[in-house]
């Protein structure tokens, strides 16, 4: 039986700073939280693991200083050799650090390193990567970050095959009595958010659907939440 969950406010909204205005990043981050965002998703790209370059540790540290200790900063490392930078991102203020299974040949070791740095642990998986690559570590991580587009750029379209993959992972987690949460990132908009919520996610990363052209972030939250509650 496919998993279908009750859809409600317990599903977190995580605005993606990749879609914010880089020139006013601190103000946009604060506005996203004030508008009802639960966590801030901070995409780190190195131009090697993915074909784009974004933020690093100094910007994260400035955000932590500006936003204060209560803001939850979720660092998604789309980089090669993530183990080299885990400690630096933790010191910069990341509450959660997510690494890609495809970039981490010694996955258990890197998970232990993140935990030792005091951060929550996420493991990300690309759309074409089998779920089985995660099963050995699900009991030692906090979050699976399931990419529902190929990573590297914002504003892409949701990959429809992701829905069945979310359901399969949800069923596996529940069948094994695990508390691991599912976060999705990519193409989440008004026409897809209810679909992923019903499939069993705990956290949705929202980018261009949240940081609207008109700047009305409160309106974004209300519109997205209405789809979750429908």
N, CA, C and O of each residue as an XYZ file, in Angstrom:
920
protein
N       0.849     -1.203      0.000
C       0.000      0.000      0.000
C       0.879      1.245      0.000
O       1.806      1.349      0.803
N       0.599      2.175     -0.879
C       1.370      3.406     -0.931
C       1.028      4.298      0.246
O      -0.124      4.384      0.672
N       2.035      4.948      0.754
C       1.861      5.811      1.923
C       1.178      7.109      1.518
O       1.535      7.716      0.508
N       0.197      7.531      2.305
C      -0.424      8.849      2.127
C      -0.618      9.441      3.508
O      -1.306      8.855      4.344
N      -0.033     10.573      3.751
C      -0.082     11.162      5.083
C      -1.122     12.269      5.141
O      -1.516     12.829      4.118
N      -1.555     12.571      6.348
C      -2.393     13.748      6.552
C      -1.541     14.983      6.307
O      -0.418     15.076      6.802
N      -2.065     15.918      5.556
C      -1.307     17.103      5.180
C      -1.666     18.246      6.114
O      -2.838     18.607      6.225
N      -0.680     18.820      6.787
C      -0.964     19.901      7.725
C       0.286     20.734      7.956
O       1.299     20.553      7.281
N       0.206     21.648      8.914
C       1.297     22.604      9.144
C       2.530     21.955      9.738
O       3.567     22.606      9.864
N       2.440     20.668     10.113
C       3.629     20.022     10.641
C       4.691     19.839      9.559
O       5.849     19.560      9.870
N       4.310     19.992      8.303
C       5.284     19.973      7.218
C       5.961     21.339      7.162
O       5.298     22.368      7.034
N       7.283     21.333      7.258
C       8.029     22.583      7.319
C       8.209     23.205      5.934
O       8.331     22.503      4.930
N       8.221     24.520      5.908
C       8.600     25.279      4.719
C      10.020     25.802      4.916
O      10.307     26.489      5.895
N      10.895     25.472      3.984
C      12.293     25.911      4.068
C      12.628     26.771      2.851
O      12.989     26.237      1.802
N      12.514     28.092      2.974
C      12.854     28.966      1.853
C      14.317     28.795      1.433
O      15.220     28.762      2.269
N      14.522     28.689      0.132
C      15.865     28.506     -0.408
C      16.496     29.851     -0.736
O      15.976     30.608     -1.556
N      17.610     30.141     -0.097
C      18.286     31.418     -0.316
C      18.909     31.519     -1.704
O      19.332     32.600     -2.114
N      18.969     30.407     -2.428
C      19.433     30.451     -3.805
C      18.529     31.331     -4.665
O      18.973     31.903     -5.661
N      17.255     31.435     -4.273
C      16.291     32.231     -5.035
C      16.119     33.641     -4.482
O      15.354     34.431     -5.034
N      16.822     33.962     -3.402
C      16.753     35.312     -2.841
C      17.642     36.255     -3.651
O      18.382     35.824     -4.536
N      17.558     37.528     -3.338
C      18.400     38.538     -3.983
C      19.751     38.560     -3.275
O      19.834     38.921     -2.101
N      20.797     38.178     -3.978
C      22.119     38.100     -3.355
C      22.586     39.444     -2.821
O      23.371     39.493     -1.874
N      22.115     40.534     -3.412
C      22.530     41.867     -2.975
C      21.903     42.260     -1.646
O      22.413     43.137     -0.950
N      20.798     41.612     -1.293
C      20.103     41.907     -0.030
C      19.835     40.605      0.718
O      18.762     40.417      1.290
N      20.815     39.714      0.708
C      20.602     38.360      1.213
C      20.190     38.343      2.679
O      19.269     37.616      3.052
N      20.857     39.132      3.513
C      20.522     39.152      4.932
C      19.102     39.615      5.176
O      18.377     39.014      5.969
N      18.700     40.681      4.499
C      17.338     41.194      4.654
C      16.318     40.198      4.132
O      15.265     40.010      4.741
N      16.623     39.556      3.002
C      15.698     38.565      2.453
C      15.567     37.363      3.383
O      14.475     36.820      3.550
N      16.672     36.950      3.985
C      16.635     35.823      4.913
C      15.773     36.146      6.127
O      14.952     35.330      6.545
N      15.956     37.324      6.687
C      15.145     37.735      7.836
C      13.679     37.836      7.454
O      12.809     37.435      8.228
N      13.395     38.366      6.269
C      12.015     38.497      5.816
C      11.371     37.137      5.595
O      10.181     36.962      5.856
N      12.152     36.170      5.114
C      11.625     34.826      4.898
C      11.194     34.186      6.210
O      10.148     33.540      6.274
N      11.985     34.361      7.242
C      11.622     33.823      8.555
C      10.420     34.558      9.128
O       9.526     33.935      9.700
N      10.393     35.867      8.981
C       9.274     36.659      9.497
C       7.969     36.312      8.798
O       6.895     36.413      9.391
N       8.061     35.903      7.536
C       6.865     35.568      6.768
C       6.345     34.167      7.058
O       5.287     33.785      6.560
N       7.078     33.398      7.860
C       6.604     32.071      8.229
C       7.478     30.928      7.789
O       7.118     29.769      7.995
N       8.627     31.218      7.183
C       9.555     30.150      6.851
C      10.090     29.496      8.115
O      10.402     30.181      9.089
N      10.196     28.184      8.101
C      10.644     27.464      9.297
C      12.165     27.363      9.382
O      12.751     27.532     10.452
N      12.790     27.087      8.248
C      14.238     26.949      8.181
C      14.727     27.633      6.912
O      13.970     27.804      5.957
N      15.981     28.016      6.911
C      16.574     28.620      5.722
C      17.501     27.609      5.063
O      18.415     27.080      5.695
N      17.253     27.351      3.795
C      18.043     26.385      3.035
C      19.168     27.130      2.322
O      18.925     28.062      1.556
N      20.392     26.709      2.585
C      21.588     27.415      2.132
C      22.372     26.499      1.196
O      23.076     25.596      1.648
N      22.249     26.734     -0.100
C      22.873     25.871     -1.100
C      24.317     26.278     -1.355
O      24.606     27.429     -1.682
N      25.209     25.319     -1.200
C      26.639     25.538     -1.421
C      27.056     24.737     -2.655
O      26.966     23.510     -2.661
N      27.509     25.430     -3.694
C      27.903     24.791     -4.951
C      29.323     25.200     -5.310
O      29.716     26.354     -5.134
N      30.086     24.239     -5.816
C      31.513     24.481     -6.050
C      31.910     24.545     -7.520
O      33.090     24.719     -7.824
N      30.956     24.408     -8.442
C      31.290     24.417     -9.855
C      31.907     23.129    -10.357
O      32.289     23.038    -11.523
N      32.011     22.134     -9.495
C      32.585     20.835     -9.875
C      31.556     19.721     -9.701
O      31.260     18.995    -10.650
N      31.018     19.584     -8.508
C      29.974     18.574     -8.312
C      28.713     18.962     -9.070
O      28.013     18.101     -9.603
N      28.425     20.256     -9.117
C      27.324     20.801     -9.917
C      27.861     21.980    -10.728
O      28.855     22.591    -10.335
N      27.219     22.310    -11.858
C      27.757     23.355    -12.743
C      27.350     24.766    -12.343
O      26.807     25.514    -13.156
N      27.609     25.125    -11.109
C      27.284     26.466    -10.636
C      28.137     26.746     -9.409
O      28.653     25.816     -8.789
N      28.289     28.000     -9.056
C      29.037     28.414     -7.868
C      28.164     29.378     -7.082
O      27.596     30.315     -7.643
N      28.058     29.142     -5.772
C      27.191     30.005     -4.955
C      27.936     30.534     -3.745
O      28.921     31.260     -3.882
N      27.465     30.171     -2.561
C      27.946     30.755     -1.310
C      28.977     29.854     -0.631
O      29.112     28.677     -0.964
N      29.695     30.430      0.319
C      30.626     29.662      1.124
C      30.437     29.917      2.603
O      29.375     30.364      3.037
N      31.475     29.630      3.377
C      31.388     29.748      4.829
C      31.261     31.191      5.317
O      30.481     31.438      6.237
N      31.994     32.164      4.743
C      31.896     33.533      5.272
C      30.491     34.115      5.197
O      30.044     34.782      6.130
N      29.791     33.868      4.092
C      28.423     34.387      3.969
C      27.521     33.742      5.013
O      26.685     34.414      5.616
N      27.689     32.436      5.226
C      26.888     31.760      6.245
C      27.162     32.349      7.623
O      26.233     32.554      8.405
N      28.415     32.618      7.925
C      28.764     33.202      9.222
C      28.137     34.579      9.395
O      27.676     34.914     10.486
N      28.113     35.374      8.342
C      27.477     36.692      8.412
C      25.970     36.557      8.629
O      25.374     37.325      9.384
N      25.358     35.576      7.961
C      23.925     35.350      8.165
C      23.644     34.952      9.610
O      22.695     35.442     10.222
N      24.467     34.066     10.146
C      24.274     33.654     11.543
C      24.373     34.861     12.466
O      23.558     35.011     13.376
N      25.344     35.708     12.248
C      25.509     36.892     13.085
C      24.316     37.828     12.956
O      23.845     38.377     13.952
N      23.827     38.012     11.738
C      22.728     38.942     11.505
C      21.394     38.412     12.011
O      20.569     39.178     12.510
N      21.176     37.101     11.884
C      19.874     36.517     12.212
C      19.773     36.067     13.663
O      18.672     35.871     14.178
N      20.908     35.904     14.322
C      20.889     35.483     15.716
C      20.868     33.981     15.876
O      20.847     33.247     14.888
N      20.875     33.515     17.118
C      21.055     32.089     17.388
C      19.838     31.220     17.122
O      19.975     30.000     17.026
N      18.659     31.801     16.999
C      17.457     30.971     16.869
C      17.131     30.587     15.433
O      16.369     29.646     15.213
N      17.685     31.287     14.450
C      17.422     30.943     13.046
C      18.046     29.587     12.733
O      19.194     29.323     13.090
N      17.275     28.731     12.060
C      17.782     27.400     11.695
C      18.352     27.474     10.286
O      17.628     27.720      9.322
N      19.669     27.258     10.178
C      20.377     27.347      8.907
C      20.763     25.946      8.444
O      21.499     25.228      9.121
N      20.256     25.583      7.294
C      20.381     24.232      6.747
C      21.314     24.285      5.538
O      20.911     24.722      4.460
N      22.551     23.843      5.715
C      23.566     23.937      4.666
C      23.580     22.674      3.814
O      23.824     21.576      4.313
N      23.318     22.843      2.537
C      23.291     21.739      1.576
C      24.561     21.816      0.744
O      24.701     22.691     -0.110
N      25.491     20.893      0.998
C      26.802     20.934      0.362
C      26.787     20.147     -0.945
O      26.871     18.918     -0.940
N      26.680     20.854     -2.053
C      26.770     20.239     -3.383
C      28.191     20.444     -3.879
O      28.447     21.218     -4.801
N      29.110     19.726     -3.237
C      30.537     19.929     -3.482
C      31.257     18.588     -3.447
O      30.779     17.626     -2.846
N      32.411     18.540     -4.100
C      33.259     17.358     -3.988
C      34.017     17.426     -2.661
O      34.266     18.509     -2.131
N      34.370     16.278     -2.145
C      35.100     16.166     -0.881
C      34.456     16.990      0.237
O      35.129     17.818      0.852
N      33.183     16.780      0.506
C      32.517     17.597      1.526
C      33.129     17.452      2.911
O      33.035     18.362      3.735
N      33.755     16.308      3.168
C      34.348     16.088      4.488
C      35.419     17.131      4.817
O      35.697     17.374      5.992
N      36.013     17.739      3.815
C      37.048     18.757      4.050
C      36.468     20.049      4.622
O      37.199     20.850      5.204
N      35.167     20.258      4.464
C      34.570     21.543      4.812
C      33.502     21.461      5.898
O      32.944     22.481      6.303
N      33.221     20.259      6.364
C      32.166     20.076      7.360
C      32.418     20.919      8.600
O      31.534     21.654      9.041
N      33.607     20.820      9.163
C      33.903     21.543     10.403
C      33.773     23.049     10.211
O      33.272     23.743     11.096
N      34.214     23.559      9.075
C      34.147     24.999      8.817
C      32.705     25.474      8.700
O      32.370     26.554      9.186
N      31.850     24.686      8.064
C      30.447     25.087      7.958
C      29.744     24.997      9.308
O      28.876     25.816      9.615
N      30.111     24.016     10.106
C      29.538     23.931     11.451
C      29.951     25.147     12.280
O      29.124     25.732     12.979
N      31.211     25.524     12.206
C      31.687     26.695     12.950
C      31.046     27.983     12.441
O      30.862     28.931     13.205
N      30.707     28.017     11.160
C      30.071     29.209     10.587
C      28.625     29.363     11.018
O      28.031     30.428     10.847
N      28.048     28.286     11.585
C      26.707     28.416     12.128
C      25.648     27.513     11.553
O      24.463     27.723     11.812
N      26.033     26.504     10.774
C      25.042     25.590     10.207
C      24.440     24.707     11.293
O      25.169     24.075     12.058
N      23.114     24.663     11.362
C      22.428     23.749     12.276
C      22.373     22.341     11.711
O      22.489     21.360     12.446
N      22.195     22.248     10.407
C      22.195     20.955      9.718
C      23.127     21.051      8.521
O      23.179     22.073      7.837
N      23.861     19.971      8.279
C      24.744     19.890      7.125
C      24.359     18.653      6.334
O      24.381     17.536      6.851
N      24.006     18.866      5.072
C      23.632     17.758      4.194
C      24.713     17.559      3.146
O      25.145     18.506      2.488
N      25.141     16.315      3.001
C      26.155     15.946      2.019
C      25.527     14.986      1.015
O      24.543     14.314      1.324
N      26.090     14.923     -0.175
C      25.543     14.035     -1.200
C      26.169     12.652     -1.113
O      27.381     12.505     -0.957
N      25.311     11.642     -1.218
C      25.809     10.273     -1.232
C      26.739     10.068     -2.426
O      27.682      9.281     -2.346
N      26.484     10.765     -3.528
C      27.301     10.617     -4.734
C      28.688     11.237     -4.578
O      29.603     10.899     -5.329
N      28.854     12.137     -3.616
C      30.132     12.838     -3.430
C      30.906     12.335     -2.222
O      31.961     12.879     -1.893
N      30.398     11.309     -1.561
C      30.960     10.896     -0.270
C      31.300      9.411     -0.280
O      30.477      8.597      0.139
N      32.491      9.035     -0.747
C      32.849      7.613     -0.790
C      32.940      6.975      0.590
O      32.732      5.770      0.731
N      33.247      7.769      1.604
C      33.308      7.264      2.981
C      32.160      7.904      3.760
O      32.370      8.742      4.637
N      30.959      7.491      3.421
C      29.764      8.165      3.913
C      29.626      8.070      5.423
O      29.329      9.069      6.078
N      29.837      6.881      5.989
C      29.715      6.735      7.439
C      30.675      7.679      8.171
O      30.301      8.310      9.159
N      31.885      7.766      7.687
C      32.894      8.606      8.338
C      32.478     10.082      8.320
O      32.643     10.797      9.309
N      31.942     10.521      7.189
C      31.538     11.923      7.088
C      30.319     12.203      7.950
O      30.209     13.279      8.538
N      29.406     11.253      8.030
C      28.251     11.389      8.925
C      28.719     11.551     10.367
O      28.228     12.416     11.093
N      29.665     10.721     10.776
C      30.197     10.813     12.136
C      30.873     12.155     12.379
O      30.787     12.707     13.476
N      31.538     12.676     11.368
C      32.206     13.972     11.493
C      31.192     15.091     11.692
O      31.382     15.962     12.541
N      30.122     15.069     10.917
C      29.078     16.088     11.079
C      28.499     16.024     12.482
O      28.318     17.051     13.137
N      28.211     14.819     12.936
C      27.643     14.644     14.277
C      28.615     15.148     15.341
O      28.201     15.792     16.306
N      29.891     14.862     15.170
C      30.894     15.302     16.143
C      31.007     16.817     16.198
O      31.411     17.376     17.218
N      30.653     17.483     15.106
C      30.688     18.951     15.067
C      29.449     19.573     15.684
O      29.351     20.797     15.774
N      28.502     18.748     16.108
C      27.318     19.251     16.787
C      26.168     19.624     15.882
O      25.200     20.236     16.335
N      26.251     19.268     14.611
C      25.179     19.603     13.667
C      24.291     18.398     13.407
O      24.707     17.253     13.586
N      23.061     18.671     12.982
C      22.202     17.609     12.482
C      22.755     17.119     11.149
O      23.439     17.854     10.436
N      22.447     15.865     10.827
C      23.034     15.228      9.653
C      21.975     14.992      8.585
O      20.934     14.387      8.840
N      22.264     15.482      7.381
C      21.437     15.179      6.225
C      22.268     14.492      5.161
O      23.455     14.776      5.001
N      21.632     13.583      4.435
C      22.269     12.972      3.271
C      21.363     13.210      2.073
O      20.182     12.862      2.092
N      21.928     13.806      1.033
C      21.171     14.143     -0.174
C      21.381     13.086     -1.242
O      22.417     12.423     -1.296
N      20.365     12.945     -2.098
C      20.407     11.951     -3.161
C      19.853     12.566     -4.438
O      18.796     13.197     -4.421
N      20.563     12.382     -5.536
C      20.145     12.917     -6.827
C      19.014     12.087     -7.438
O      18.805     10.944     -7.033
N      18.288     12.644     -8.401
C      17.109     11.946     -8.937
C      17.387     10.561     -9.506
O      16.553      9.669     -9.354
N      18.523     10.351    -10.153
C      18.793      9.069    -10.800
C      19.513      8.071     -9.897
O      19.798      6.952    -10.323
N      19.810      8.458     -8.663
C      20.520      7.574     -7.736
C      19.531      6.667     -7.009
O      18.541      7.160     -6.468
N      19.773      5.352     -6.981
C      18.840      4.438     -6.315
C      18.750      4.700     -4.815
O      19.735      5.062     -4.172
N      17.553      4.512     -4.272
C      17.349      4.684     -2.836
C      18.191      3.722     -2.015
O      18.555      4.031     -0.880
N      18.503      2.561     -2.574
C      19.267      1.560     -1.829
C      20.608      2.094     -1.341
O      21.168      1.573     -0.377
N      21.122      3.119     -1.992
C      22.402      3.691     -1.566
C      22.312      4.362     -0.208
O      23.334      4.662      0.409
N      21.077      4.602      0.267
C      20.865      5.261      1.557
C      20.580      4.293      2.695
O      20.765      4.640      3.861
N      20.140      3.102      2.378
C      19.553      2.240      3.402
C      20.510      1.906      4.538
O      20.076      1.730      5.676
N      21.801      1.816      4.248
C      22.770      1.456      5.283
C      23.005      2.574      6.296
O      23.558      2.326      7.367
N      22.594      3.802      5.973
C      22.879      4.921      6.880
C      21.625      5.587      7.433
O      21.727      6.528      8.220
N      20.455      5.123      7.041
C      19.223      5.807      7.455
C      19.069      5.894      8.964
O      18.495      6.856      9.473
N      19.573      4.907      9.680
C      19.412      4.910     11.132
C      20.418      5.815     11.834
O      20.364      5.967     13.054
N      21.335      6.417     11.081
C      22.352      7.271     11.709
C      22.285      8.716     11.232
O      23.181      9.507     11.527
N      21.226      9.070     10.496
C      21.090     10.444     10.009
C      19.743     11.012     10.439
O      18.837     10.277     10.833
N      19.631     12.323     10.355
C      18.387     12.992     10.732
C      17.451     13.189      9.546
O      16.231     13.122      9.693
N      18.023     13.431      8.372
C      17.222     13.827      7.219
C      17.772     13.230      5.936
O      18.984     13.187      5.725
N      16.865     12.771      5.081
C      17.203     12.495      3.687
C      16.738     13.688      2.869
O      15.562     14.052      2.902
N      17.651     14.290      2.143
C      17.321     15.383      1.233
C      17.198     14.793     -0.168
O      18.198     14.486     -0.817
N      15.967     14.640     -0.618
C      15.723     14.047     -1.922
C      15.623     15.144     -2.975
O      14.723     15.983     -2.930
N      16.548     15.130     -3.914
C      16.509     16.090     -5.008
C      15.436     15.668     -6.006
O      15.424     14.534     -6.483
N      14.543     16.595     -6.310
C      13.472     16.314     -7.260
C      13.681     17.080     -8.568
O      12.792     17.151     -9.415
N      14.866     17.643     -8.706
C      15.425     18.126     -9.976
C      16.905     17.752     -9.945
O      17.433     17.392     -8.893
N      17.569     17.836    -11.089
C      19.016     17.662    -11.087
C      19.651     18.927    -10.520
O      19.383     20.022    -11.016
N      20.483     18.800     -9.495
C      20.940     19.976     -8.746
C      21.874     20.868     -9.547
O      22.546     20.430    -10.480
N      21.890     22.138     -9.146
C      22.807     23.092     -9.743
C      22.190     24.434    -10.046
O      22.883     25.451    -10.070
N      20.881     24.444    -10.280
C      20.208     25.692    -10.638
C      18.811     25.716    -10.039
O      18.175     24.672     -9.895
N      18.334     26.903     -9.692
C      16.972     27.068     -9.236
C      16.024     27.213    -10.410
O      16.451     27.378    -11.553
N      14.720     27.149    -10.116
C      13.709     27.404    -11.127
C      13.442     26.267    -12.087
O      12.812     26.482    -13.123
N      13.905     25.049    -11.777
C      13.674     23.908    -12.654
C      12.304     23.278    -12.391
O      11.658     23.557    -11.381
N      11.879     22.419    -13.325
C      10.603     21.732    -13.204
C      10.761     20.438    -12.399
O      11.741     19.710    -12.555
N       9.795     20.174    -11.553
C       9.745     18.954    -10.747
C       9.771     17.719    -11.651
O       9.067     17.670    -12.660
N      10.581     16.727    -11.289
C      10.638     15.462    -12.023
C       9.515     14.562    -11.512
O       9.557     14.153    -10.352
N       8.510     14.236    -12.334
C       7.318     13.520    -11.847
C       7.615     12.164    -11.213
O       6.911     11.745    -10.294
N       8.651     11.472    -11.696
C       8.980     10.159    -11.142
C       9.414     10.233     -9.680
O       9.493      9.212     -8.998
N       9.693     11.438     -9.206
C      10.121     11.609     -7.817
C       9.031     11.220     -6.831
O       9.333     10.797     -5.716
N       7.776     11.355     -7.219
C       6.677     11.093     -6.284
C       6.697      9.647     -5.809
O       6.578      9.385     -4.612
N       6.846      8.713     -6.734
C       6.902      7.300     -6.354
C       8.128      7.015     -5.497
O       8.077      6.183     -4.591
N       9.215      7.697     -5.780
C      10.445      7.501     -5.007
C      10.261      7.986     -3.571
O      10.739      7.350     -2.632
N       9.569      9.111     -3.400
C       9.270      9.610     -2.052
C       8.424      8.596     -1.298
O       8.703      8.291     -0.139
N       7.396      8.074     -1.949
C       6.514      7.096     -1.299
C       7.278      5.848     -0.877
O       7.066      5.318      0.213
N       8.163      5.387     -1.743
C       8.952      4.198     -1.422
C       9.842      4.443     -0.205
O       9.931      3.595      0.683
N      10.489      5.584     -0.167
C      11.349      5.908      0.972
C      10.532      6.063      2.243
O      10.937      5.581      3.301
N       9.397      6.724      2.153
C       8.533      6.895      3.323
C       8.113      5.542      3.885
O       8.146      5.326      5.096
N       7.717      4.634      2.995
C       7.285      3.309      3.431
C       8.434      2.548      4.091
O       8.223      1.850      5.083
N       9.644      2.676      3.549
C      10.803      1.986      4.114
C      11.137      2.531      5.493
O      11.395      1.758      6.416
N      11.137      3.829      5.644
C      11.424      4.449      6.940
C      10.418      4.001      7.989
O      10.793      3.633      9.102
N       9.146      4.032      7.631
C       8.103      3.660      8.585
C       8.145      2.173      8.918
O       7.967      1.792     10.075
N       8.379      1.334      7.918
C       8.409     -0.111      8.139
C       9.548     -0.517      9.062
O       9.460     -1.535      9.749
N      10.616      0.274      9.081
C      11.771     -0.038      9.919
C      11.796      0.752     11.221
O      12.782      0.714     11.957
N      10.713      1.465     11.504
C      10.596      2.184     12.768
C      11.611      3.291     12.949
O      12.040      3.556     14.073
N      12.001      3.940     11.876
C      13.018      4.985     11.938
C      12.376      6.358     12.096
O      11.216      6.557     11.734
N      13.131      7.291     12.632
C      12.639      8.663     12.801
C      13.211      9.608     11.743
O      12.976     10.815     11.800
N      13.947      9.076     10.798
C      14.561      9.886      9.747
C      13.497     10.660      8.977
O      12.463     10.108      8.604
N      13.758     11.931      8.746
C      12.795     12.765      8.041
C      13.164     12.894      6.565
O      14.311     12.684      6.170
N      12.160     13.244      5.765
C      12.349     13.407      4.325
C      12.158     14.871      3.960
O      11.122     15.472      4.243
N      13.171     15.422      3.331
C      13.119     16.779      2.800
C      13.218     16.682      1.277
O      13.977     15.867      0.752
N      12.452     17.514      0.569
C      12.536     17.520     -0.891
C      12.943     18.901     -1.378
O      12.602     19.920     -0.778
N      13.680     18.907     -2.479
C      14.218     20.157     -3.021
C      14.215     20.072     -4.538
O      14.860     19.205     -5.129
N      13.471     20.994     -5.165
C      13.505     21.078     -6.612
C      12.133     21.103     -7.245
O      11.400     20.116     -7.186
N      11.779     22.225     -7.849
C      10.514     22.316     -8.558
C       9.294     22.339     -7.672
O       8.190     22.050     -8.134
N       9.468     22.680     -6.393
C       8.325     22.719     -5.480
C       7.618     24.058     -5.650
O       8.187     25.117     -5.386
N       6.372     23.988     -6.093
C       5.583     25.180     -6.387
C       4.128     24.897     -6.025
O       3.817     23.856     -5.447
N       3.252     25.819     -6.364
C       1.841     25.664     -5.997
C       1.226     24.410     -6.598
O       0.303     23.839     -6.017
N       1.718     23.973     -7.748
C       1.127     22.810     -8.403
C       1.786     21.489     -8.021
O       1.355     20.435     -8.488
N       2.822     21.522     -7.181
C       3.498     20.279     -6.793
C       3.592     20.071     -5.287
O       3.841     18.949     -4.844
N       3.404     21.104     -4.497
C       3.652     20.983     -3.059
C       2.701     20.001     -2.388
O       3.116     19.259     -1.497
N       1.438     19.981     -2.795
C       0.490     19.050     -2.185
C       0.829     17.608     -2.549
O       0.617     16.695     -1.751
N       1.351     17.407     -3.747
C       1.718     16.061     -4.195
C       2.816     15.473     -3.328
O       2.710     14.332     -2.878
N       3.876     16.247     -3.090
C       4.977     15.720     -2.284
C       4.571     15.585     -0.823
O       5.043     14.687     -0.125
N       3.704     16.466     -0.362
C       3.232     16.358      1.019
C       2.450     15.069      1.217
O       2.655     14.360      2.202
N       1.561     14.767      0.292
C       0.772     13.543      0.393
C       1.628     12.294      0.251
O       1.271     11.235      0.767
N       2.754     12.409     -0.447
C       3.651     11.267     -0.619
C       4.438     10.953      0.641
O       4.966      9.849      0.782
N       4.526     11.931      1.579
C       5.137     11.614      2.861
C       6.319     12.430      3.289
O       7.110     11.970      4.113
N       6.478     13.644      2.755
C       7.639     14.443      3.149
C       7.383     15.177      4.466
O       6.241     15.365      4.885
N       8.468     15.579      5.096
C       8.406     16.349      6.338
C       8.806     17.805      6.142
O       8.469     18.661      6.959
N       9.525     18.084      5.061
C      10.102     19.413      4.852
C      10.170     19.672      3.353
O      10.643     18.826      2.594
N       9.700     20.840      2.928
C       9.767     21.198      1.511
C      10.629     22.449      1.350
O      10.393     23.474      1.991
N      11.622     22.341      0.488
C      12.447     23.493      0.143
C      11.746     24.241     -0.984
O      11.436     23.663     -2.026
N      11.500     25.522     -0.769
C      10.780     26.330     -1.753
C      11.654     27.512     -2.155
O      12.139     28.263     -1.309
N      11.842     27.662     -3.455
C      12.712     28.714     -3.951
C      11.962     29.810     -4.657
O      11.478     30.746     -4.021
N      11.859     29.704     -5.980
C      11.202     30.754     -6.761
C       9.719     30.860     -6.454
O       9.118     31.909     -6.684
N       9.115     29.795     -5.939
C       7.704     29.867     -5.545
C       7.517     30.676     -4.266
O       6.408     31.116     -3.962
N       8.593     30.870     -3.526
C       8.524     31.627     -2.276
C       9.011     33.059     -2.468
O       8.322     34.012     -2.103
N      10.195     33.204     -3.040
C      10.756     34.542     -3.259
C      10.170     35.121     -4.545
O      10.807     35.119     -5.598
N       8.952     35.612     -4.428
C       8.182     36.111     -5.558
C       8.781     37.389     -6.142
O       9.515     38.117     -5.474
N       8.449     37.635     -7.399
C       8.926     38.855     -8.057
C       8.394     40.107     -7.380
O       9.052     41.148     -7.385
N       7.189     40.008     -6.789
C       6.615     41.198     -6.146
C       7.108     41.387     -4.715
O       6.774     42.382     -4.071
N       7.906     40.431     -4.210
C       8.484     40.578     -2.881
C       7.551     40.315     -1.724
O       7.931     40.522     -0.572
N       6.333     39.861     -1.997
C       5.346     39.633     -0.940
C       5.505     38.213     -0.393
O       4.815     37.289     -0.825
N       6.415     38.054      0.556
C       6.717     36.727      1.080
C       5.595     36.186      1.951
O       5.382     34.974      2.005
N       4.879     37.066      2.631
C       3.736     36.618      3.421
C       2.683     35.991      2.511
O       2.079     34.974      2.855
N       2.473     36.595      1.367
C       1.526     36.045      0.401
C       1.992     34.678     -0.096
O       1.178     33.779     -0.304
N       3.292     34.525     -0.284
C       3.843     33.232     -0.691
C       3.535     32.157      0.336
O       3.094     31.061     -0.011
N       3.771     32.477      1.612
C       3.522     31.511      2.676
C       2.060     31.110      2.717
O       1.740     29.926      2.818
N       1.178     32.080      2.640
C      -0.258     31.805      2.688
C      -0.674     30.918      1.517
O      -1.435     29.968      1.698
N      -0.179     31.223      0.322
C      -0.555     30.456     -0.859
C      -0.046     29.017     -0.787
O      -0.778     28.081     -1.109
N       1.199     28.843     -0.369
C       1.760     27.499     -0.257
C       1.064     26.703      0.838
O       0.771     25.520      0.666
N       0.800     27.362      1.969
C       0.129     26.683      3.065
C      -1.288     26.280      2.687
O      -1.771     25.231      3.113
N      -1.954     27.103      1.893
C      -3.307     26.768      1.452
C      -3.310     25.476      0.646
O      -4.239     24.676      0.761
N      -2.285     25.267     -0.162
C      -2.196     24.021     -0.930
C      -1.916     22.829     -0.019
O      -2.405     21.727     -0.268
N      -1.133     23.048      1.035
C      -0.892     21.971      1.994
C      -2.160     21.601      2.753
O      -2.370     20.434      3.084
N      -2.994     22.579      3.024
C      -4.199     22.358      3.825
C      -5.405     21.934      2.999
O      -6.441     21.568      3.554
N      -5.275     21.982      1.672
C      -6.430     21.693      0.803
C      -6.850     20.223      0.912
O      -7.800     19.801      0.254
